[in-house]
């Protein structure tokens, strides 16, 4: 494994990268650097961020607005689309060989599928089908995809059965997505630790 700081190395064309990390580890910023490098590498390229957050309260709404403004300032050509629930569909709709897709993030998407703010979440069979759709969309994607997610399995195990099930499901999702990615990067205090793949 190789440690580097703020690398902007490009994902290979048609290949995917999973960027994991804790809160404020630099994972979203690193994904934006990938998008900026992709855009700068050749004329005619595009980059689209697929945002999965839902504004369940005013604090979250303000957080989303702040992130949107910061992204626009850092990578002004990075277009944003909202897909809080149908992430597999969004990956298929927006895929194109000259367009990098950035998913931010898998953690929010999974939580909204399994523990939505209102109503019942997906049962085991429903989640398995949804996860299978995501993995198929990644396998079939004409776009290179950079996926951001929280590595939450290193902390204290949650008390509730539902929260524990989410932690388990996210860990398994990470393993399956990583299996489809050329590169896996772990962010620690703004530094990149290459877990899988070459520099």
C-alpha positions, 0 to 999 in steps of 0.5 A: 500500500502506498501513502500519498497526499492530495493526488489527482491521479486519474482513474483509467478510462472505463474503470472505477475507483472506490474512495473510503474514509471517515467523516472529514477525512478528505474523501469528497475533496479527493473525488473532486480532484479526480473530476478536475484532473479528468476534465483537464486531461482532454478536450470535450470531457464532462464530469457529473456528480450524482448526489445521494443526500436527502435534506431531512432537516434544516441542518442537512439542507444547509449542509447540502447547500454549503457542499454545492457551493464549495464544489462549484467553486472548486470544480465549476464544470462538475455538473450535479444531479440528484439521485437519493434513491434510484442510484442505479438508474442514474448511473445508467442514464448519465453513463458516457465514455467521455463523462466521469461519474462521481457518486457521493455517497454510497453511505447516504444512499444505503441508509435512505434505502434501509432506514428512510426518514419516513416509512419502512425501509427495504426488506432483505430481498428488496435490498438485495435486488437494489444492490444487484441493480447497482452492481450491474450498473457499475459492471455495464457502465460506459463511464469511469465511476468514482464512488465515495463512501464512509468507512464506518465499521471501525467505530463502536457497534451501534446499539439498535438492531436496525443500525447494526444491520445497516453497518453490516450491509454497508460493509458487504456493499463496500466489498462487492463494489471494491471487487468491481473497481480498478482502484480502492483508496482509503482517506486518512486525515486528508492523505490517500492510502492506496488499498488496491490498484496501481498509482 
